[in-house]
Amino acid sequence: MKHPLGVILAGGQATRMGGGDKGLLPLGKGTILSHVIDRLEPQVAGLALNANGDPARFDHLRLPVITDSIDGFAGPLSGVLAGLDWAAAQGASHIVTAAADTPFFPCDLVPRLLQAAEDAGTQIALSRTPDGRHPTFGLWPTALRDDLRAALNDGLRKVVLWTDQHGCATAEFPDDAAFFNVNTPQDLVKAEHML
């Protein structure tokens, strides 16, 4: 399999941060999102941002901004679907997703997901640490996008309920802290200390 395309999921509502775009909050010499981009971009063949609302606020990133196609806030799977549709239009077979609020995820995320899927003979792989699965960090095939669209239109919102129907490999990572995500102002302080 050639390198997948990357999609950063930034479609969340950030209610615990008072709303707005968590990814644009300052962290170190950049933003949370710039750290995510720096980690994912070298691992993929191309990169897009899944975000809703006015895309102009991300113009400085020079990335395609793709919006959810499912009405209402349908959670991370709607961002996955938007990414799959974008990637399919470019002839890509897979995407890898990463959350926009998780600046320290592994620099070998993509090869580990690809290896896990290959070893298990599946098309989908999700990340896991001792704390549990991290379903926003996954490998997804464009071939299943219509199946996912139907599931979302039927009201499905929980990632693992859908992935488990299709056989899902697990890429094991030993460090829970690698998937630390910034949800609150206190988390942002902690992230500064983790740099």
C-alpha positions in Angstrom: 0.0 0.0 0.0 1.3 3.4 -0.9 1.4 6.2 1.7 -2.1 7.1 2.9 -3.4 10.7 3.0 -3.6 12.4 6.4 -6.7 14.1 7.9 -6.6 16.1 11.1 -9.9 16.0 12.9 -10.7 19.5 14.2 -14.4 19.4 13.9 -15.1 19.2 17.7 -17.0 21.9 19.6 -14.3 22.4 22.3 -17.0 23.1 25.0 -14.6 22.5 27.9 -12.3 25.2 26.5 -15.2 27.7 26.2 -15.7 26.9 22.5 -13.7 27.9 19.5 -10.7 26.1 17.9 -8.6 24.4 20.5 -6.0 23.7 17.8 -5.3 27.4 17.3 -4.4 27.9 21.0 -0.7 28.8 21.5 1.6 26.0 22.6 5.4 26.6 22.8 6.6 28.4 19.6 3.5 27.5 17.7 -0.1 26.3 18.3 -1.5 22.9 19.3 -2.4 22.4 15.7 1.0 23.3 14.3 2.5 20.6 16.5 0.0 18.1 15.1 0.8 19.1 11.5 4.5 18.8 12.2 4.1 15.2 13.4 1.6 14.0 10.8 2.8 15.7 7.6 6.1 13.7 7.2 4.2 10.4 7.6 1.6 10.9 4.9 1.3 11.6 1.1 -0.8 14.7 1.6 -2.7 16.5 4.4 -6.1 18.1 5.0 -7.9 19.6 7.9 -11.5 18.5 8.8 -13.2 21.6 10.4 -16.6 23.2 10.2 -17.5 26.9 10.1 -15.6 29.5 8.2 -12.5 27.9 6.6 -10.7 31.2 6.3 -9.6 31.0 9.9 -7.2 28.3 8.8 -5.9 30.0 5.7 -2.4 30.5 7.2 -2.0 26.7 7.4 -2.2 26.4 3.6 -4.1 23.1 3.9 -7.3 22.0 2.3 -10.2 22.4 4.8 -12.9 19.8 4.4 -16.3 20.1 6.2 -18.6 17.4 7.5 -21.2 16.2 5.0 -23.5 14.9 7.7 -25.9 17.5 9.2 -25.7 18.2 12.9 -22.7 17.5 15.1 -22.2 13.8 14.4 -18.8 13.4 16.1 -15.5 12.2 14.8 -16.9 9.6 12.4 -18.4 12.4 10.3 -14.9 13.9 10.1 -13.5 10.5 9.0 -16.2 10.3 6.3 -15.4 13.8 5.1 -11.7 12.7 4.9 -12.6 9.5 3.0 -14.6 11.4 0.4 -11.8 13.9 0.0 -9.2 11.1 -0.4 -11.3 9.1 -2.7 -11.6 12.1 -5.1 -7.8 12.0 -5.3 -7.6 8.3 -5.9 -6.2 7.4 -2.5 -7.1 4.0 -1.0 -6.7 5.0 2.7 -6.5 7.9 5.1 -4.9 8.2 8.6 -6.6 10.4 11.0 -5.2 12.3 14.0 -7.0 14.6 16.5 -6.2 18.3 16.3 -5.9 18.6 20.1 -3.3 15.8 20.6 0.2 17.4 20.0 2.5 14.5 21.2 1.2 11.5 19.2 3.9 9.1 18.0 6.1 10.0 15.0 5.7 6.4 13.8 1.9 6.4 14.0 1.3 5.8 10.3 3.8 2.9 9.8 2.6 1.2 13.0 -1.1 1.5 11.9 -0.2 0.1 8.4 1.7 -2.8 9.9 -1.1 -3.6 12.3 -3.6 -3.7 9.5 -1.3 -5.8 7.3 -0.6 -8.3 10.1 -4.2 -8.7 10.9 -5.4 -8.8 7.3 -7.9 -5.9 7.9 -8.4 -2.5 6.2 -9.0 -0.6 9.5 -6.6 -0.1 12.3 -6.9 2.0 15.5 -4.3 3.1 18.0 -4.2 1.7 21.5 -2.2 2.3 24.7 -2.5 0.6 28.1 -5.3 3.1 28.9 -7.4 1.9 26.0 -8.2 2.6 22.3 -7.7 6.0 20.7 -10.3 5.8 17.9 -9.5 9.2 16.4 -6.0 7.9 15.5 -6.8 5.3 12.8 -6.3 4.0 9.4 -9.4 4.0 7.3 -10.1 2.6 3.7 -11.9 4.8 1.2 -13.7 1.7 0.0 -15.9 1.7 3.1 -17.0 5.3 2.9 -20.5 4.5 1.6 -21.0 2.0 4.4 -19.9 4.6 6.9 -22.2 7.2 5.4 -25.2 4.8 5.7 -24.3 4.1 9.3 -24.1 7.8 10.2 -27.4 8.5 8.4 -28.9 5.7 10.5 -27.7 7.5 13.7 -24.5 5.6 14.5 -22.1 7.9 16.4 -19.7 5.6 18.3 -16.5 4.9 16.4 -15.8 1.4 17.7 -19.3 0.1 17.0 -18.7 0.7 13.3 -15.0 -0.3 13.2 -15.7 -3.6 15.0 -18.3 -4.6 12.4 -15.5 -4.5 9.7 -12.7 -6.2 11.5 -10.3 -3.7 13.1 -6.6 -4.2 13.9 -5.0 -2.5 16.8 -1.6 -0.8 16.8 -0.2 -1.0 20.3 1.7 2.0 21.7 3.3 1.7 25.2 3.0 5.4 26.2 -0.4 6.8 27.3 1.1 10.3 27.5 1.7 10.2 23.7 -2.1 10.5 23.2 -2.6 13.2 25.9 -5.2 15.6 24.5 -5.8 19.2 25.5 -9.4 19.6 26.7 -9.2 22.2 29.4 -7.1 25.2 30.3 -5.3 23.1 32.9 -4.5 20.6 30.1 -2.9 23.4 28.1 -0.6 24.2 31.1 0.3 20.6 31.4 1.1 20.4 27.6 3.5 23.4 27.9 5.4 21.4 30.5 5.5 18.3 28.3 7.2 20.2 25.4 
